[in-house]
């Protein structure tokens, strides 16, 4: 229904939209995402008064103090529809609905997903600030979860490193990346960023390569352990295969091993757009640009509003165009 409303608004078929709303009025009134979409459609139609009322209805459907899980679910759906501003508001509503110092799983996920969404949209400082707020909550919470703060500290430092890179402050980027590894020595994103850091002194570069090899070995060991376990750890296996493939394909190692690991993750979870994103990166590492573009396009179809995926697709398309131009020049 949500995508249908978006399509009708895109093509400005207002009479059809009006009939749809009339036919399914009860459903619209009980679904915050549909109210948000209808508000956007009415604004596009030029009816700002109705748009504001619908927006108010959407925001109050799950009032302050309601279960944060409801706000989080609405936020995730809005994010998937590319409505990032309203998704941010709903994520923050989930956080606020948690109240007090105790952090429920829904509140924790709202912090984490909001930070990643902001990072994906290249709002790195804002993402780091959200994780910082989470760290403050954890520090105030009685009976904090062992080790969780280190994971969050590492993520905060990584977002700060991305912000420094955006500003062109390479020294600050390096400082934050090193801090990531102090909190989480096998952090894949930090290792990839350090691997590609320009003019890194030879001693540091050797250490980075050692850490990359150690991280790859750790993923292999976790895969073997999960596969040997009698319980069903298919999701864990898929995640570790994807991590191994992503690390190697973005740095160095056996790119064919990375490709096989990526394929394995997709055998377990074939609809995962993030795993398709990794598969495309593996083909890119192997200089198979046509397949890289093909699978990255599929990944973007799965998550059309992912900034990271769209940026990677553009990178692959440029590489494909250059390769074709060189091939044409060589043929002539």
N, C-alpha and C positions, 0 to 999 in steps of 0.2 A: 504493500500500500504506500509506504513512504517513497519508494522510487517512482511509483505511478504519479503521485502528487508532484514530485520534482519534474517529471517529464511533461506533465500537463502545463506546469508553470513555465517551463523552458519554451514550449511551443505556443504559449499564451492562449491555450484553448480554455478560456475562462468559463464558457457555458458548460463544458463537460466537467470541469472542476466543480462548478456549483452543484451540478446534479450528483456528483460523487459525494460531496459533503452532505447534501440533503439525504441521500440514501443511507449513508453510514454515519449519521450525526452522533450517535451514542459512542461509536468507536473513536471518532475524532475527539470527543470530549473527555475520553478516558485515557488518551495516549498523548503524553507530553511531546513526543517527537513529531507526531502528526500536527499538533498545534503549532510547534515551531515552524514546520514547513509551510503550513497554511498561512502563518503570519508573514513569512517571507514572500509567499505568492501574492498576498493582498497588498503588500508594499510595492511589489513589482507592478501590480495592477493599478497602483496609484491611490489605493484606499488606505491611507496611513492611520486613520482613526481605528478601523477594524484591525489593522495589523498590530497596533499597540495593545488593543484589548486581548487579542489572541496570545500575544507575547506574555502579557500579565497572567492569563489563564494557564499557560504552559509552566510558568515559573512557580505558580502556587498550587499546581496539581499535586505535588509532593511538598507540603509546607515545611517551614523551618522546624527542625526537631524530628522530622520523619526519618525512617530507616535510611541510612546513607547508601545502602545497596541500591535503592530505587534511583537516587540521583546518579550514582555511578553508571548504572545500566543505560540511563538516558544519555549521559555524557558519551559513552562509548558508541552508541548509535549515531549521535550527532557527529562525532569525530569521523566515523566511517562514511558519513555523507558529505564530509568536507566542510561542515559548519563549525569551524574551530573556535570562533569567538563564543558561541553559545555552549559548545562543549566545555570550554574552560569554565564558564559560569557554573555549569552543572557539576563538574569535578569539584570546584570550590564549595559548592553547596553540599556535596557529599562529605567533604572534609569538615565543614562547619557543623553538619548534622551529627557528626561523631561526638562532638562536645567533650569537655574535660580533658584529662591527660591520657586516659586509656585509649589505645589504638586498636580498633577492630580490623579484621581482614579487609573489609570494604573500604575503610578509611585509608589503610596502608596502600591498597591498590589504587585508590583515587590519587593519592600523592604521586605514586610511581608512574601511573599512566599519564597524568597531567604533565609531569616533568618530561617524559619521553615525547609527548605530542609537541610541546614547546621546542624541544631540541630538534625534532624532525622538521619543524617549521623555521629552523635556524634562529630561534630566540634562546640562545644558549645561556645568557646571563639569567634570564627569567627561569629557565629550567633549573639552573644551579640554586637559585633562591628557593624554589619549591622544595628541592631536596634538603636544603638547609633548614627549612621550616620543619620538615619531617624529622631530621636529626635532633632538633631542639625538643620536639614532642617525645622522642624516644628517651632523651636524656632525663626528662621529667617523669617518665613512666616508671612506676614501681615494678620490679621483676622484669626488667628489660630482656629482650630476646638475645641470648648469647651470640656474639659475633655479628649481629645484624647491622650495628652501627658502622662497622668497617666496610661492609658492602656499600652502604649508602654514602659514606665518606668518599669512597673510591669513585662512585658515580658523580658526586658533586664536583670532585676535582677534574673528572673527565669533561664535564660540561663547561667548566671554567677554562680548560685547555682549548676547547672548541671556540669559546668566546674570544680568547686571546688570539687564536689563529685568524678569526674574522677581522680583528683589529689590526692584524699584521704584526703583532707583538710575539715574535718567535721565542724570545727568551722566556717570557711568561708562560707560553705554551709548554716549553720544555720543563719548566719548573713544576707546572701542574701535572704533567704526564708522569714525572718521577714520583710525585706524591700519590698518584693513582696506584702505582706499583708498590708503594709502601703499605697501602691498605689492602691491596689485592694483587699479589705478585704475578698472577697469571691472567690478568685482565686482558681480554682479546683486543678490545678497541684501542686501549693504550699501547699495546705491543705493536699493533698495525701502524698507529700514528708515529710511534718512535722509529719503526723500521723505515718509514718514508720521510722522516725528518731530515732536512737538507744539511749537509756538512756536519753531521754528528761525528764527534771525534772517534778514532778507531777503537779505543778501549770501550767506550760506551756502546758502539755498534756491535762489538763482539758479545758484550753482555746481553744486548737485546736479542741477538740471534740465539744465544744459549737459552734465554727465557722462552723464546718462541718454540724451540725444540722441546723444552720441558713441558710447556703447555700442551703441545701436540701429543706428547707421550702420556700426559695426564688424561686427555680426552680418550685416547686409545684404551688406556687401562680401565676407565669408567665404562666404556662400551663393552669391553670384554667381561667386566664384572656384571653388568646388567644383563648381558646375553646369557651368562652362565647361571644367573639366578632363576630359580624355578617359578618365581612370581612374574606377573606381566609388567615389564618395565619398558614397553614399547615406546612410550612418550619420552622417557629418559634417553633411550637409545637414539631416537630421532633428534633430540636436542643436541646430544653430544656429537653425533655425526655431522649435524649442521655446523656446530661450533668448529669442529676440526676442519671441515671443508672451507669455511669462511676464513679461518686463520691462515691456512696454507695458501689459498687462492689469492689472498691479499698480500702475502709476503713471499715466502720461498719454501721449497720442499717438492714433494712429488705431486705435481698437479693432477696426474691421473688418479692418484689415491684420493685427492680432494674431490675429484669428479665422482668417483665411485661412492664416497661417503655421502655426497650431496644426493646422489640418486637413491641411496639407501634411505635417507631421511624422507624422501618423497614417496618411496614405497610404503612407508609407515603412515605418512600424513600427506596424501597427494594434493590436497586442496590448500595447503599452506603457502600463501603468497611469499612469505619471508624465505621459505626454503627454495622457491623458484628463483627468488632474487639471488640466493647463493649459487644455485645451479648456473645461472647466467654469468656470474662472476667467475666460476670455474672455467667456463668456455672462453671467457675473455682472457684469462690467464694462459690458456692454451692457444690463444690467438685465433680461435674459431669465432670470428666476429659475427657471422650470420646467425649462428646458434645463440650467441650471447644476446643479440638484439631480439631474437625470437622469444627466448624464455624470459627476458626482462620485460618484454611487452606483455606476456602472460601475467607476470608478477604485478605489473601496473594495472592490469585489468582486474586483478583480485583486490588490490588496494589502490584505487585510482587517485586517492588524495594523499598518498605518502610522498612527502617531499624528497626523502632519501632515494626512493625507488625511481622517481621521475628524473632526478639528477643523474643517477647511474645510467638510466636509459639514454639520456642525452650524451653521456660520455661514450657509451658503446656505439651509438650511431655515428659520432664523429670518427671513432676509430674505424668503423666499417667503411665510411666514406673515403677516408684516407687510404685504406687498404685497397679498395676498389680502384681508386685513382692511380695508385702505384702499379697495380696489376694491368690496368689499361695502358699506362705509359710503357711498361715493360713489353707488352704485347705488340705495341706499335714500333 
